[in-house]
Amino acid sequence: MESKTKNKKTRAQIESMAVRAFKGLGLAAGDEAVTELKQGWFNAAYNVRLADGREVILKIAPPRNAEVMLYEKDIMATEVASMRLVRQNPAIPVPEIYFFDHARDLCDSDYFFMEKIYGDNLEHVMDSLPAKTKETIELQIGEIIREINRFPGVYFGYDGNPELRADTWKEAFIKIVESVLTDAARKNVVFDFGYDDLRAAVRKHAPALEEITAPCLVHWDAWNPNFFVRDGRVAGIIDFERALWAEPLMEAQFRPLFFGQGVTPSMRGYGKTTFTFAEEQRCCLYSLHLALVMHTECFYRNYDTDDIFNMSRQFIGMAMGWLKGN
């Protein structure tokens, strides 16, 4: 699934970036020194082999003139800051950031080089894993997410966009949802529910957000494609660019509650297996937010399939059904 936001570069351009990042060290000989990683949907990414034999990952933000959503403002800087922060905790297997360049003189957008994680992408191997191994990995994922959520913040919302911050979670979340609706209106997106209906559903359950008084770091995008596994264990977690200061129930590991899957191994690993009605309300609000983001993204990234469009449309319907009926 290709996206029009990707800022692809030539080998010569990548070599210039590597020389700057690694103090004169260029690329290894041969075409295989640079391999595009096509799984991501937003940034361009490459596996790069340096002249000394090391392999590193290069990630390049969309060009400055790319049209992105409001919450996506400066998200590469958010990613780098979040990864450097959580790396302070050895229980979180996050790769090291070697170099981050936001000068935009050598490259027309931000980019960074990071440590390569050796292992299999969990999304690619999950179905083939033995049941016991799968459970072990999911338990460990819950533990890792819990450790990420231990980092406290001083406000709610996004690092990259001060307009999407607030002192209370209720105010911040309403701003965040409203920003997605603004992005959607800019592209004339028509949902199966009117904009006012969507807003009314959020307002109806917004009092449940008032329980949250302390912001913590939330990865938000920690689904299977952003984990790597090796020897039956989690070897790494990546893609922190959509991190925000929020509450733990916004994490992907709690979305199965909304889909009626009950308590999962990742919830047990996290240590959260029971939920109040207010917590169920918030889980559904967060699922609606995710679905609205996914649906609106389709109009900014111009995917070459309708998979995300159709899936997000279904999710919006499910979330609205719950919110209107409870």
ROBA-48460 format. One line per field, with one value per residue (C-alpha): x, y, z; residue in three letters; residue number from 1. Coordinates in steps of 0.5 Angstrom, whole numbers. Each point is the difference from the previous one (the first is absolute). Last residue first. Layout:
residues N
east	c(X/...)
north	c(Y/...)
up	c(Z/...)
code	c(ALA/...)
pos	c(NUM/...)
end
This chain:
residues 326
east	c(-50/-3/3/7/0/-3/4/6/-2/-2/7/3/-3/2/7/0/-3/5/6/-1/-2/6/6/0/-1/4/-5/-6/1/2/-7/-2/6/-1/-7/1/5/-5/-5/4/2/-7/-1/5/-2/-7/3/4/-6/-4/6/5/3/7/5/7/4/1/-7/-2/5/-3/-7/-6/-6/-1/-6/3/0/4/5/2/4/7/-1/1/-5/-1/7/-2/2/7/1/4/-2/7/2/1/4/0/6/2/-6/1/-1/7/-1/-6/-1/-5/-3/-4/-4/-3/3/-3/-2/7/-3/4/-3/-5/-3/-7/-4/-7/-3/0/-6/-4/2/-5/-6/5/3/-7/-2/6/-1/-7/2/5/-6/1/2/6/0/7/1/7/1/-6/4/6/-5/-4/7/2/-7/2/7/-4/-5/6/4/-6/-2/7/1/6/-1/4/-2/2/7/1/6/0/-7/-5/-1/5/6/2/1/4/-3/-4/6/1/-7/1/6/-4/-6/5/3/-7/-1/7/-1/-7/2/6/-6/-4/5/2/-2/-6/5/5/-1/-3/5/6/5/7/6/-1/4/2/-2/1/-4/-4/-3/-2/3/6/7/-2/-6/3/-4/5/0/6/1/-7/1/-6/-5/0/-4/2/7/-4/4/-2/-6/2/4/-6/-4/4/2/-8/-2/5/-3/-7/1/-7/-4/-5/-3/0/5/1/7/3/6/1/-2/5/6/2/7/1/7/4/8/5/5/-2/-7/-6/-7/-7/-4/-7/-4/-5/-8/-2/5/1/4/7/5/7/6/7/-3/2/7/6/-1/-3/4/4/1/-2/-5/-7/3/3/-6/-4/4/0/-8/0/5/-5/-6/-5/-8/-4/-6/-7/-3/-1/1/-4)
north	c(7/-1/7/-2/-7/1/6/-5/-6/5/4/-7/-2/6/-1/-7/3/6/-4/-6/5/-1/5/4/8/2/6/-3/-7/4/2/-7/-2/6/-1/-7/1/6/-5/-5/5/2/-8/-1/6/-2/-7/3/4/-7/-2/-5/-6/-4/6/-3/2/-8/-1/5/-3/-7/2/2/0/0/4/5/6/-5/-2/8/-1/-2/6/5/5/-3/2/7/6/4/-2/-5/0/0/-6/-4/-6/-6/-5/-7/-3/-7/-7/0/6/5/7/5/5/-4/-3/6/5/6/4/1/3/4/2/6/0/2/-5/-1/6/-4/-4/7/0/-6/5/5/-6/-2/7/2/-7/2/8/-3/-4/-8/-4/4/5/3/7/0/6/-3/-6/4/4/-6/-3/6/0/-7/3/6/-4/-5/6/3/-6/-2/7/5/0/-2/0/7/-1/-5/-4/-2/-3/0/0/5/-1/-8/-6/-6/-6/-1/-3/-5/-2/-1/-5/-4/-1/-2/-5/-3/0/-3/-6/-1/-1/-4/-5/0/-2/6/-1/6/5/-1/6/5/-2/3/-5/1/5/7/5/6/7/5/6/5/6/3/3/-4/4/6/-2/2/-6/-5/-6/-5/-6/-1/-7/-5/-1/-7/3/-3/4/6/6/-2/3/7/-1/-3/5/6/-3/-2/7/3/-4/2/7/1/-7/2/6/-5/0/3/-1/7/-1/-7/-6/-2/-5/-6/-3/-7/-2/-6/0/-3/6/3/1/-5/4/-3/5/4/5/3/-1/-7/-4/-7/2/-1/3/-4/4/-4/-5/4/-1/3/2/7/6/1/8/1/-5/4/5/-5/-4/5/1/-7/0/6/-4/-7/4/3/-2/5/-4/4/-3/-7/-7/-6)
up	c(52/-7/-3/2/-2/-7/-1/2/-5/-6/1/0/-7/-3/2/-3/-7/0/2/-5/-6/-4/-3/6/-1/6/2/-2/3/7/1/1/4/5/0/2/5/4/0/3/5/2/1/4/4/1/2/6/2/0/5/-3/3/-3/0/2/-6/-1/1/-5/-5/1/-2/5/-4/-8/0/-6/5/5/-5/-1/7/-3/-5/5/2/6/3/1/-4/-2/-8/-4/-7/-2/4/-6/3/6/0/1/3/2/-3/-3/-3/-1/-3/2/-4/-5/6/3/4/-3/6/3/6/5/6/2/7/2/-4/3/-4/-6/2/0/-8/-1/-3/-3/-4/-3/-1/-4/-4/-1/-2/-5/-3/0/-6/-1/-6/-1/-3/0/5/4/1/3/4/3/2/3/4/3/2/3/4/2/3/4/3/2/3/0/-8/-6/-7/-2/2/-5/-1/8/-1/6/7/4/5/-2/4/-2/3/-7/-3/5/0/-8/1/5/-5/-5/4/1/-7/-2/5/-2/-7/2/3/-6/-4/-5/-7/0/3/-5/-4/4/6/-5/1/3/0/2/-4/4/-2/-5/-1/-5/0/-7/-6/1/1/2/4/7/3/0/5/1/4/3/4/-1/5/4/6/7/-1/2/-2/-7/1/0/-6/-4/2/-2/-7/-1/2/-5/-5/2/-2/-2/-1/5/-5/-6/-5/-7/-3/-1/5/-3/4/6/-2/4/-1/4/1/-2/1/-5/1/-6/2/-2/0/1/-2/2/-3/5/0/-2/3/-3/-6/3/-6/-1/0/0/-4/-6/1/4/7/2/3/6/0/7/1/-1/-5/-4/0/-2/-6/-2/1/-5/-5/1/-2/5/1/4/1/1/-6/3/-3/3)
code	c(ASN/GLY/LYS/LEU/TRP/GLY/MET/ALA/MET/GLY/ILE/PHE/GLN/ARG/SER/MET/ASN/PHE/ILE/ASP/ASP/THR/ASP/TYR/ASN/ARG/TYR/PHE/CYS/GLU/THR/HIS/MET/VAL/LEU/ALA/LEU/HIS/LEU/SER/TYR/LEU/CYS/CYS/ARG/GLN/GLU/GLU/ALA/PHE/THR/PHE/THR/THR/LYS/GLY/TYR/GLY/ARG/MET/SER/PRO/THR/VAL/GLY/GLN/GLY/PHE/PHE/LEU/PRO/ARG/PHE/GLN/ALA/GLU/MET/LEU/PRO/GLU/ALA/TRP/LEU/ALA/ARG/GLU/PHE/ASP/ILE/ILE/GLY/ALA/VAL/ARG/GLY/ASP/ARG/VAL/PHE/PHE/ASN/PRO/ASN/TRP/ALA/ASP/TRP/HIS/VAL/LEU/CYS/PRO/ALA/THR/ILE/GLU/GLU/LEU/ALA/PRO/ALA/HIS/LYS/ARG/VAL/ALA/ALA/ARG/LEU/ASP/ASP/TYR/GLY/PHE/ASP/PHE/VAL/VAL/ASN/LYS/ARG/ALA/ALA/ASP/THR/LEU/VAL/SER/GLU/VAL/ILE/LYS/ILE/PHE/ALA/GLU/LYS/TRP/THR/ASP/ALA/ARG/LEU/GLU/PRO/ASN/GLY/ASP/TYR/GLY/PHE/TYR/VAL/GLY/PRO/PHE/ARG/ASN/ILE/GLU/ARG/ILE/ILE/GLU/GLY/ILE/GLN/LEU/GLU/ILE/THR/GLU/LYS/THR/LYS/ALA/PRO/LEU/SER/ASP/MET/VAL/HIS/GLU/LEU/ASN/ASP/GLY/TYR/ILE/LYS/GLU/MET/PHE/PHE/TYR/ASP/SER/ASP/CYS/LEU/ASP/ARG/ALA/HIS/ASP/PHE/PHE/TYR/ILE/GLU/PRO/VAL/PRO/ILE/ALA/PRO/ASN/GLN/ARG/VAL/LEU/ARG/MET/SER/ALA/VAL/GLU/THR/ALA/MET/ILE/ASP/LYS/GLU/TYR/LEU/MET/VAL/GLU/ALA/ASN/ARG/PRO/PRO/ALA/ILE/LYS/LEU/ILE/VAL/GLU/ARG/GLY/ASP/ALA/LEU/ARG/VAL/ASN/TYR/ALA/ALA/ASN/PHE/TRP/GLY/GLN/LYS/LEU/GLU/THR/VAL/ALA/GLU/ASP/GLY/ALA/ALA/LEU/GLY/LEU/GLY/LYS/PHE/ALA/ARG/VAL/ALA/MET/SER/GLU/ILE/GLN/ALA/ARG/THR/LYS/LYS/ASN/LYS/THR/LYS/SER/GLU/MET)
pos	c(326/325/324/323/322/321/320/319/318/317/316/315/314/313/312/311/310/309/308/307/306/305/304/303/302/301/300/299/298/297/296/295/294/293/292/291/290/289/288/287/286/285/284/283/282/281/280/279/278/277/276/275/274/273/272/271/270/269/268/267/266/265/264/263/262/261/260/259/258/257/256/255/254/253/252/251/250/249/248/247/246/245/244/243/242/241/240/239/238/237/236/235/234/233/232/231/230/229/228/227/226/225/224/223/222/221/220/219/218/217/216/215/214/213/212/211/210/209/208/207/206/205/204/203/202/201/200/199/198/197/196/195/194/193/192/191/190/189/188/187/186/185/184/183/182/181/180/179/178/177/176/175/174/173/172/171/170/169/168/167/166/165/164/163/162/161/160/159/158/157/156/155/154/153/152/151/150/149/148/147/146/145/144/143/142/141/140/139/138/137/136/135/134/133/132/131/130/129/128/127/126/125/124/123/122/121/120/119/118/117/116/115/114/113/112/111/110/109/108/107/106/105/104/103/102/101/100/99/98/97/96/95/94/93/92/91/90/89/88/87/86/85/84/83/82/81/80/79/78/77/76/75/74/73/72/71/70/69/68/67/66/65/64/63/62/61/60/59/58/57/56/55/54/53/52/51/50/49/48/47/46/45/44/43/42/41/40/39/38/37/36/35/34/33/32/31/30/29/28/27/26/25/24/23/22/21/20/19/18/17/16/15/14/13/12/11/10/9/8/7/6/5/4/3/2/1)
end
